[in-house]
Amino acid sequence: MRRLSLIRRFPTTGYTRKYSPALLEKTPFQFAEDSPLGRAVVYLKDLNTGDKSKSFAGAPFDFLPRRWVKHVVLKGSKDELALSRPHYEPALLTTLNERLKSGDVTVSHSRRWTDFEEYLIPRSLWAAKRVEHYANLELPLDADGYLAGLTGPSNL
């Protein structure tokens, strides 16, 4: 039953082919270093822009979740692996959506999909201003000293 729901979700590639090239081209996705999904997005972006030197046979598929592998990776002639392009693009977009929601993939200059580190004070600025902030709050720089003060006899 699960297999049919994935196929029904993307019955044709016409709809996704209309928006996915623009989505992949215009959205500044940020991936972890050497991310399999990042390599797949770059590969598909190159194919969409008309890079004739790349064939679809060399597309990376190690990012695919197990539920998509049986639809995308097919046995070709002579037991060679072949990829189903009509299923590859929806699989990539679905995986990209899931990774965006989980925070594994971020989007530059986005409020909703930004990297969590961008909400924090930059590390270089924190290192320079840390002593000043602790002094303003009248807190010791040493966490052990602060914890010892909390568990001391006057706080019982």
N, C-alpha and C positions, 0 to 999 in steps of 0.2 A: 504494500500500500504506500509506503514511504517513497518508493521509486517513482510511482505514478504521479505523486504530488509534485515532485521536482520537474518532471517533464511537462505537466500541465501548467506549471507556473510560467514556463517559457516555451509555449507551443511553436512560435516562429521566431526567427532572429530579426525580422524586419523592424520591429519596434526598438530593440536594443541597438541595432545597427544605425538607427537614426540619431541617437543621442550619445552613444558611448564614445565615438571618436572625439567629439567636442568635450565631453566630460573628462576624458583622460588627458586631453591636450591642455585644457584650460585650468584644471584644478591642480594646485601645487601640493601634491601628496608628499609626505615625508615618511620614509620607511627606516627601519633599523638597518644598520650596515649589513650588506650582503644578504638582504631579505629575499627569499624566493618569490614572494608576491611582488616585491619591488622590481625584480628582474622581469617578471611576467608582464607587469604594467608597461615597463619601458619597451619590451619586445613588441607588445601589441600596439603601442603608440607609434613605434617605427613602422610597423606593417600598415597602419592606418594612414600614415603620411606618405605612403607610396615608396618605401624603401624596397626596391626590386631585388636587392642583393640577398634579402632574407626570404627564406621559404617558411611556410607555416609548419613544416615537418620538424623544424628545430625549436619550436616554441617550448619554453620551460613549463613543466607540469608538476613539479615537486611541491608546489604550494597547495595543490588540490586536497580538500578534505576527502575522506574515504567515500562518502556518499556520492561525490561527483566523479570519482575515478572511473567507475563502471560505465558512465555515460560518455566521458570525454576520451579516455584512453581505450582504443579498440585494437584488436589483433588484425594486422594487415596481412598481406600475402607473405608467405615464407616466414610466418610467425614474427614479423616485424611489428613494432608498435606504430599505430597510426592515431592521429588526433582528430576528433570530430570538431571542426570549426563551429558549426551551429551550436554546439554545447559548450565549447571552450569559453566563449565570451560571456554568456550568462553565468558560468561557473566562476570566472574571474571577478565579475561584478558582484556576485553574491558574496564571495569570500572577502572582497574588498569592503563591502558593506558591514559584514560581521566583524572584521578587524577594526574598522573605524569605530564601531559601537563599543568594542572592548578596550580601545585605547592603544592598540598595537600599531595602528597607522594614524597619523595626524595630518592636519591640513594647515599650511602656513596662513597666517593672518585671519584665522577663523576663531570665532568665539566658542562655538560648540565643539569643534573637533581639534582644538589646539592641544599642544603638548602641555602636560601638567606643570612642567618646570617653568613655563612662561608665566605662570601665575605667581611664582615665588620671586623673592629678591635675587638678582643674579649673584652667583657665588663670589665673584670678585668684589662686588659692592658690599656684600655682607662681611667679607673678611676685613674690609677697610673700616666699616662702620660698627662692627660688633661691640667693641669695647665701649664706644660712646652710647649705644643703646642700652647696654647692661648697666652702665653708670647712671643713666637717666632713670632707670627702673629700680635702682639701688639693689641690684642682684649681683651675686658673685659670678665670676666667669667660670668657676669650677663647678660642675654639676654635682660632684660628690660632696663638696662643701655645702651646697644648697640643700641636698637631701639629708645630710647629717644635721643641719639646722632644723629641718622639719621633724626629724625623729628624736630630737633632743628632749630632755626632761621638761623644758618649758612648754612644749606642745602637746603634752599628754593630756 
